[in-house]
Amino acid sequence: MDRGEVAFTRMEKVIFGEDAAAAAKAEAQRLGAENVFLLVSGTLNRETDEVEKLRRALGNTYCGTHDDMPAHSPREAVVACANAMREAKADLLISLGGGSTTDGGKAVTICLKHGIDTADGMEPFRTVVDENGKRHFPEYDAPDVRQIVIPTTLSGGEFNARAGITNSALRLKQSFMHPGIIPVSVILDPKVTVPTPEWLFLSTGIRAVDHAVETYLSIDANAYTDGACLQALRLLGEGLPRVKADPSDLDARLKCLMGAWMSMTGVITGSRLGASHAIGHILGGSAGVPHGHTSCIMLPYVLKWNESVNGARQKEVAIAMGRAGVPASDVLNDFICGLDMPRTIRETGVEEDDLPRLAENCMLDDWTFSNPREIRSPDQVMEILRMAW
């Protein structure tokens, strides 16, 4: 008999299929915001009118924009945004963009609450993982300023009370976790995803596939999250190739957004993930590999490495992706290749002699220790990295 616990979040609302600017205005009014600050993708701000639509919709409540949040949300950029918001006396943050603006925004709200105005000032608030993989969470008050997220990619971080922030000095991505940093609401508008570069939309779609697969195969898997994971795979399995074939297909884009949302059901309710995500965090924060590409590369190899302990359950992944009877690692490999995404570490520019450092850093990530096939040493991580090289 299964045993476990499902923990729900402090998110109040998810709005889907509606115009983003109109929905954001309505949410700001509902929340009684008087000074709304925007944290947005620099490309969207410079090359599209999506940010300007938000400004116009917000009217006199708009108080400022920060459009410099590099990939993997470095601490310095988080603090710069927090300082600008503090100066503007902002009482609500709206993030428009990919995972970096989403996670960066969560960390910004921590900085605002606790008077953090330097990168080093963030150190006491991060999650620490000990040598046994146990996470230690510092206790601190929840932010007062909440965040609304309008995602333009499919990473799904907007549904999570966890921010991945890079310590630039250590070249290491670290976690900041607190129930109070989850966005108050999320707006899923397929139209705002159209300007997203194809490689970014599709690769973060594989990140969502990775969420669903590793949750379904999690050591914490349960009947509640199983259904959401398999439906997420069906939606993404249909939607991503359709977007690849026709970038203007808004119905397919909404299917992808909904699939990304469903893929996070287990993550946000307490399911621990495995080596694909753990290694992905390190490839991103320690080697600069784009977030989505880490899943494109690692997921099939991790499935292959784990097959000896959960091969029977992996068959359900293949069925959900429409290829019953084919090994899940092969199904995902073919699917990712069909989207023209990278499949090896060497394609990303990472040097082979850097692999041992990356393997060591993986032992600092808690999800290394919750992989279905036990990992307790960098040598075991190196086995997977060698497969993916």
N, C-alpha and C positions, 0 to 999 in steps of 0.2 A: 504494500500500500504506500502510495506517495505521501510524503510529509513535506511541509514547507510553509512559506509565508509570502504573501504578495503585498508589497508596500506601495500605496498610491502617492501621488505627488501633489504639489500645491499649484499646479497649472489649472487655470479656470476654464479655458475655452480654446478650441481649435476651429477655425473658420476656413472652409475650403470652397473653391470654385467662385469666390466673390472677388470683385475688384480690390486690389491691395490697398490703394490709397484711400478709398472710401471706407473700407473696413478698419483701417488704422485710425482714421479720424473718429469713427464711431467708438472704437475701443478707448481712445484717449479721452473722449467725452465721458464714457461710462466710468472710467477710473478717476475722473475729476482732475486730470492733469492740467497744469497751467503753463509749464515750461518743458516742451518736448524736444529732446536732443536726438540727432540721428547719427548712428555709427554705420557707415555704408562702404560698399566696395568702391575703391577708387576708380576702377574702370567703368562701373555703372554711373558714377557721378560725372565723369568726364565725357563719356561716349554715348550715353543714352539720356532720355528725359525722365526716367523712372524716379530718380531722387527728387527732381523738380516737381513731379506730380505729387509726391508726398508733402513737400514744402507747401505747395499751393493748398492742398487739402487741409493741412494743419492750421493754416492761416496765422493768426496772431499768437497761437500757442507755440509755434516753432521758435527755437532759441539757438540753434547751432548745429553744425555738421563736422564730424571727424571722418576722413576718408583714407586714412593711412593705417591699416591693420594688415601687416604682411602675413604670409602663410605661416601656419602653426602658432599664431598669436604670441609673439615675443612679449616678455614682461614690459619692456620699455614702451612698446606701443600701447599696451593696456594702461599704463600709468599716464601716458600723454593724453589719452582720451579722457581718463578720469579727471585729470587736472583741468581740461577744457570744459568738461561738464560742471565741475565745481565752480569754475569762474562764471558759467552761464546760469548757475542756480537751477539746474535742471531737476525736475521731479519725475520724469519718465524717460526711458531710453527705448528707441525703436531701432533695431538692427535690420538692415537690408543687405543681403549678400550671402556668401558661403559660410562654411564652418568656422573660418577664422573670425569673422565679424560676430558670429553667434557666440562662440566660446570666449572671445575677447570681451564681449559685452557682459557676460556673466561675471567675469573677473573684475571688470570695471565697477560693477555694483558693490563688490566686496571692498574695493579701494575707497569708494565714496563713503561707505558706512564707517570704515575704520581709519579714515584720515591718511591713507597710504599715498605718498606722493613721490616715492622712489622705487626702483625695481627691487632693491634689497628689502624694502619694507613689506614685500609680499611673502617673504620666506616663512614667517610663523604660521601662515594660513594654508600651506599646502599639505596634501596627504603624504604620509611617510609609509613606505613599505619596508618591513623588517626582513631579516635573512630567511625567515620561514614563509614569506609571502603574505603575512598578516598586515592589513592596513590599519594605520593609526590616524584618526581624524582629530585635528585640533578643534576645540570648542570655541565658538564665537557667535556673536549676535547676527541674525539674518539681516540682509540689506533692507533699507527702507525704500530705495528707488528700485522699481521693478522694470522688467524688460519685455517688450513685444518683439517677436522675431518674424520677419518675412524672408523665408529661405529661397535662394536661387539655385541651390544645389541639393543633393540628395543624401548628404552625410547623416542627417537625422539628429544632430547634436542639440537641436532646439527642443527636443523632448526630454532631455536629460539634465539632471541636477549636478552635472560634472563638467568642469572646464579643463581642457587640455591646453596648458600654457607653457611656452618654451623658455627655459632659463638659458639665455644666450651665452653666458659665460661658461656654462657647463656643456652647452650644446645638447641639452636633455629636455625632453618634454615631460612635464610634471602635471599631476592632477590637483585640482582644487574642487572639493566636494562639500556641498551643504544643501539641505533641502530647500533653503530659501533663495538659492540662485536660479532655480528653474524659471523660465519665462512665465509671465502671467497669462499670456496667450500667444498663439501661433496662427499666422495667416498663410494659407496655401493657395497661391494664385498662379496658375500655369503660365499666364502671360508674362510675368516678370522673369521667368526662367528662359525665355526665348533668346535674349542676348548672351546668355551663359555660353562660353566656348564649348563646342561639342565634346572635346576630350574631357572637360571638367564635369559636365553634366553626366556623361556616360560612366566615367570612372567613379564618381561619387555614387552613382547608381549601383555599381558593384560593391561599394562600401556598404550600402543598404542590404544588398544580397548577403554580404558577409555578416552583418548583424543578425539577419534571419537564420542563416545556416548555423552560426556558432551558438545562437540562443537555442535553436532546436536540438543541437547536440551537446548543450551545456550539462555540466554535472548537476545543475539546479533545474533541469527541464521539468515541466509539469503540464498537465492537460490544458490549463488556462492559456499559457503562452504558446503551446504547440500549434493551436489553430491559427493564431495570428501570424506565426512564422511561416506556415505553409501557404496561407493566403497572400502574404507579402511576396513570397517567391513566385506565385502565380501572376500577381500584378506586375512585378518587375520583369518577370520572364516574358510577358507580352509587351509591356510598355517600352522597355529600353530598345529592342530592335525596331519598334515602330517609330520612335523618335529618331533613331539612326537613319531610317529610310525616308522620313519626312519630318524635318525639324519644326514645321508649322503645325503639326498634329497636337492640338491643345488637349484633346481627350486622352491621348497617350501620355502626355506630360503630367496630367492630373493623376492618371493611374500610377505613374512613377512616384509622385509626391505622396499619394495615399499608401503605396507600398512601403516607401521609406518610413512613414509614420508607423505603420503596423510592424515593421521590422524592429522598432525600438520597444515594443511592448514588454519583452522580457528584460531588456537592459534597464528600463526605468522602474521596473518592479522588483529588481534585486537579483536577476540571473547573472551569474558570472560567465564571462566569455573565455576564449582560449588563445592559443598561440598566434593565430592569424592577426588578431587585434593587438596582442602584446608586442609582437615583432613589428607590426605596422606602426605602433606608437614610436618605437625606437628608430625605424627607418625614416620616419617623418622628422621627429625632433632632433635626432643625432646625425642624420645624413641628408636632410632636406628633400626627401622624396615626397611628392604630392600625396595628400591624404588618400585620395581615391586609388591612385596607382599602387599604394602599398597592398590594398586588398586584391586588386587585379593580379598582382604577382604572387602573394603569399597564400591565398585561400585554397587553391587546388593542391598545392604542395602540403599544406597542413592537413587537409583531408586525407591525402595519401598516407602521410606519416601516422595519422590517428586511426587509420582503417582497421588496424588489428584489434582495437578496443571498442569501436562503435560502427563497424562496417554494416551490420544489419540495419541500424537506424539510419545510416547514410542513404539507404535505398529509398527512403521516403523523400529525401531531398531531390533525388533524380526523378521520382514520380511527379513531384510538384513542378519541376522544371520541364515536364512533358517528355521525359526520356526514360521510361521504366526499363529496368534491366541493364542499364549502362552504369558503370561505376561513377559515383558522384564527382570524384576528382576529374574524370574525363568529361563529364557533362559541363562542369564549370569551366574547364580549360577551353572547350569548344565554344561555349557561350561568350567567354571573354575575348577569345580570338576573333569571333564574329563581329565584335564591336570595335576591332582594331586597337585594342588596348595592350600595353606591354605585359610580358609574361615572365621576364627574368630580371633579376637585380642588376645585372650588368648593363641592361638597357637604360638604367636611370643615371649612369655615370658614377655610381659608387665603386670605389676601388676594392679589389679582392682582398688586399692586405688590411682593409678596415673591418672586415667581417668579425674578427675576434673581439674588437672593441664593442661592436654592436651586440654581439652575443652576451658579453659581460653586462652591458647596459640593460638587456632584456631581463636580467635577474633583479632589476629594480622595479619592474612592472608587476603589479599584483596579478594580472590575468595570465602571466606565464605560469603561475602556480595553480591556476584552476583549469589548465588545459586537460581535456578528457584523458589523454595519455600522459602520465606524470612526467613533469620536467622539473629537475632539481639541480641542474648544472649547466654552465655555458656550453659544455661539450654537446649536450643534447640539442640545444638551440643551433649549434653549428651544423648538426646533421641536417636540419631543415634548411638552413641558409645555403648549405652546399647543394641541396636538391634544387633550390631556387636560383642558384647562381647562373 
